[in-house]
Amino acid sequence: MSVINLYLLRTLRDRLHVFNYNRSIWTLSCFTVKQLVKVSKILEEFEVEERSTHMLKEHYPNIDVIHSAVQGLDAALHKIHTESGKEYIYEKLCICTGGRPKLIVHNNPYVLGIRDTDSAKKFQSHLARAKRVIIVGNGGIALELVYEIEGCEVIWAIKDKAIGNTFFDAGASEFLIPQLQADKPEATIPCKRTKYTIEGFEEEKEKVEAGEGRGSALGPDWHEGLKLKGTKQISHKVHVEYECEIDKIYPLEEFASLQKKALAFPENVAEERKAEKDEESWPVYIQLTNGKIYGSDLIVSATGVIPSIEPFVINNPFDVADDGGLKVDEQMHTSVADVFAAGDVCTVSWEPRALWHQMRLWTQARQMGYYAANCIAAEVLGESIELDFCFESFAHVTKFFNYKVVLLGKYNAQGLGTDHELLLRCTRGQEYVKVVMQNGRMKGAVLIGETDLEETFENLILNQMDLSAYGENLLDPHIDIEDYFD
């Protein structure tokens, strides 16, 4: 169970006092937010702890958790069918099933997607026996993996011209690149996500171990506490192949029969070294669209997620967005009466505020869960509710390559056209600050490192103050901008 479900449950409990949770979940553990810190009006940092679902029953006896997967929804009769053969009647239903990995190929034993705690554990097990891993994708999971993996060669294939294209521009990517070869600091914070044993539910346990079930969704610090180390006595060893995708995947037997030649791991950028033949045999080989071929022990597909809308959409008139999510309005209603949705499974269909956009991130999932619960409670109680303040401007805080990363507003000038300008400040190995300005007003910002600018910049983005008079002095490191705009 994800944090979004837990927030939805707690909020409903507090607002409605009596609520039977008759929606199924996939595992017998749930997440709870710990150490929640309000960085600013919208920005929040938090840790995540995995707890047994028995905790819910102990603390909130009016909540029922059903340990079974949903088999079908009969929206006309307000009825949920589970794989255990039972039926549950609901007054209001909220679908928070998240997303599943968008795999580059299905049913290949050497291709693994990472989305939940069980797939992360499976990856850890495979990695412990690996000398080389190929990672495909350029989003958050890929960024975290290439930095965290040790004792293993990593080939990173991305379709873009720069790393982290989902979050960064080319300048920020160049700032981060040196960290790929730098030694990692020792971890100081242990992972809070203990894996609970499934007792008394042997069928569910067997499904999870066979890879047929789902673990809890990954949190913002999912890799902490996992030993992501291969068999080699090396630290970081990453080679990036830019502007390419997977063309073909060959198992060892097929590759050998085709008499193709694979490349050795590039030790430097010299073309003659790149062209050397790989003398080792690997369980699987990939051919990239740039024509290069590499062997590997494992391929990680980190190319995004697909909203998990099955089996709810079967025989039910849901409006589905182009990205596969269930469309929701400003009160998180779907197009089906009394059915709400929140998190990665949904796509907002309202006209978003000028400086907000949807991204399938943990911060937004948590915010949507809290807001959806208030919407449901308000509807049951006959109250009106306004769109939550968190949807006024985009705000996300995370960590990549051991740097604190804050993204605010239209941080990559999304949808602003060409009449905008960028202000930059960069200190190699310390901080990278980019501000997006339009008509003298701050529209977005990227902050990498301990800049202490996030609260000030969020306020400037929210109040849209005219900053034309300050020009480039806005990022002058000798000016205490926090006090100036306090």
Secondary structure as UniProt FT lines:
FT   HELIX           3..16
FT   STRAND          24..25
FT   STRAND          29..38
FT   STRAND          44..52
FT   HELIX           54..59
FT   TURN            61..62
FT   STRAND          66..67
FT   STRAND          70..74
FT   HELIX           75..77
FT   STRAND          79..82
FT   TURN            83..84
FT   STRAND          87..89
FT   STRAND          93..95
FT   STRAND          99..101
FT   TURN            109..110
FT   STRAND          111..113
FT   HELIX           117..127
FT   TURN            128..129
FT   STRAND          132..136
FT   HELIX           140..148
FT   STRAND          153..157
FT   TURN            163..167
FT   HELIX           170..176
FT   HELIX           177..180
FT   HELIX           202..209
FT   TURN            210..211
FT   TURN            220..225
FT   STRAND          238..241
FT   STRAND          246..251
FT   HELIX           252..258
FT   HELIX           271..274
FT   STRAND          284..288
FT   TURN            289..290
FT   STRAND          293..296
FT   STRAND          298..301
FT   STRAND          305..307
FT   TURN            310..315
FT   TURN            322..323
FT   STRAND          326..328
FT   TURN            330..331
FT   TURN            337..338
FT   STRAND          339..341
FT   HELIX           343..345
FT   STRAND          346..348
FT   HELIX           362..381
FT   HELIX           389..391
FT   STRAND          395..400
FT   TURN            401..402
FT   STRAND          403..409
FT   TURN            411..412
FT   TURN            414..415
FT   STRAND          421..427
FT   TURN            428..430
FT   STRAND          431..438
FT   TURN            439..440
FT   STRAND          441..448
FT   HELIX           454..463
FT   TURN            468..470
FT   HELIX           471..475
FT   TURN            477..478
FT   HELIX           481..484
//
